[in-house]
């Protein structure tokens, strides 16, 4: 097969994939610190983003009491492309958010993209 044809065909497919990603609609969830940002995204681009808030609480014994919206009365998450805006600024919130990520992955979604603008890493030498 002609090498130029293969190269051209590959470039066309790559461009189609880029355009598909640009035109996707996303269901969005966020850690508490990102909720305002994601709400503004939904307000400014309602054709691209729908935000579902998460209630991040604790039971009296200190365990997580997390309520994820978008599931009742109808599951609006299944089959959707999901964006999760995370913030792993300490181990407690990281574990809570990992719990939410697991629930989302078990919810028959099309895709999950995790946005983690800052990943704190601590290292030490002794």
C-alpha positions as CSV (number, residue, x, y, z in Angstrom):
1,X,0.0,0.0,0.0
2,X,1.2,3.5,-0.7
3,X,3.0,5.0,2.3
4,X,1.6,8.5,1.7
5,X,-2.0,7.1,1.7
6,X,-1.4,5.4,5.0
7,X,0.1,8.5,6.5
8,X,-2.8,10.6,5.2
9,X,-5.4,8.2,6.4
10,X,-3.8,8.1,9.9
11,X,-3.7,11.9,10.0
12,X,-7.4,12.1,9.1
13,X,-8.3,9.6,11.8
14,X,-6.2,11.5,14.4
15,X,-8.0,14.8,13.4
16,X,-11.4,13.1,13.7
17,X,-10.5,11.8,17.2
18,X,-9.4,15.3,18.3
19,X,-12.6,16.8,17.0
20,X,-14.7,14.1,18.7
21,X,-13.0,14.8,22.1
22,X,-13.5,18.6,21.6
23,X,-17.2,18.1,21.0
24,X,-17.8,15.8,23.9
25,X,-20.3,16.5,26.7
26,X,-19.0,15.9,30.2
27,X,-20.7,15.1,33.5
28,X,-18.6,16.8,36.2
29,X,-17.9,16.1,39.8
30,X,-15.4,17.9,42.0
31,X,-13.6,17.9,45.3
32,X,-14.8,20.7,47.6
33,X,-12.0,23.1,46.6
34,X,-12.9,22.8,42.9
35,X,-16.7,23.0,43.1
36,X,-16.8,26.8,42.4
37,X,-14.6,26.4,39.3
38,X,-16.7,23.5,37.9
39,X,-19.9,25.5,38.6
40,X,-18.5,28.4,36.5
41,X,-17.6,25.9,33.8
42,X,-21.2,24.7,33.7
43,X,-22.5,28.3,33.8
44,X,-20.2,29.4,30.9
45,X,-20.5,26.3,28.8
46,X,-23.8,24.5,29.5
47,X,-23.6,22.7,26.2
48,X,-20.3,21.0,27.3
49,X,-20.6,20.5,31.1
50,X,-23.2,19.4,33.7
51,X,-22.1,19.6,37.3
52,X,-23.4,17.2,39.9
53,X,-22.4,18.3,43.5
54,X,-21.0,16.0,46.1
55,X,-21.8,16.5,49.8
56,X,-18.6,15.7,51.7
57,X,-19.4,15.1,55.4
58,X,-18.2,12.9,58.2
59,X,-20.2,10.7,60.6
60,X,-19.6,11.4,64.4
61,X,-17.1,8.6,64.5
62,X,-15.0,10.3,61.8
63,X,-15.8,8.0,58.8
64,X,-16.9,9.4,55.5
65,X,-20.5,10.4,54.9
66,X,-20.4,11.2,51.2
67,X,-23.5,11.9,49.1
68,X,-23.0,11.9,45.3
69,X,-25.8,13.5,43.3
70,X,-26.9,12.5,39.8
71,X,-28.1,9.0,40.7
72,X,-31.6,9.6,42.0
73,X,-34.4,9.5,40.9
74,X,-32.7,8.5,37.6
75,X,-29.1,7.5,37.0
76,X,-27.8,10.4,34.9
77,X,-24.2,9.2,35.0
78,X,-24.5,5.8,33.2
79,X,-23.1,6.0,29.6
80,X,-21.6,9.5,30.1
81,X,-18.1,10.9,29.9
82,X,-17.2,11.9,33.4
83,X,-14.7,14.6,34.6
84,X,-13.6,14.4,38.2
85,X,-11.7,17.4,39.6
86,X,-9.6,16.1,42.4
87,X,-7.4,17.6,45.1
88,X,-5.1,15.3,47.0
89,X,-3.8,17.9,49.4
90,X,-3.9,15.5,52.4
91,X,-4.4,11.8,53.0
92,X,-7.9,12.2,54.5
93,X,-9.4,13.9,51.4
94,X,-7.4,11.7,49.0
95,X,-9.0,8.6,50.5
96,X,-12.5,10.2,50.4
97,X,-12.1,11.1,46.8
98,X,-10.7,7.7,45.9
99,X,-14.0,6.3,47.3
100,X,-16.0,8.5,45.0
101,X,-13.8,7.6,42.0
102,X,-14.5,3.9,42.7
103,X,-18.3,4.5,42.8
104,X,-18.1,6.4,39.5
105,X,-16.1,3.6,37.8
106,X,-18.8,1.1,38.9
107,X,-21.6,3.3,37.5
108,X,-21.4,2.1,33.8
109,X,-19.8,5.4,32.6
110,X,-18.3,5.7,29.1
111,X,-15.1,7.3,30.3
112,X,-13.5,8.9,33.4
113,X,-11.0,11.7,33.2
114,X,-9.4,12.8,36.5
115,X,-8.1,16.4,36.6
116,X,-5.5,16.7,39.3
117,X,-3.8,20.1,38.9
118,X,-1.5,19.6,41.8
119,X,-0.1,16.3,43.1
120,X,1.8,16.8,46.4
121,X,4.7,14.5,46.7
122,X,6.8,14.4,49.9
123,X,10.2,12.8,49.9
124,X,13.0,12.8,52.4
125,X,16.5,11.5,52.7
126,X,17.9,10.4,56.0
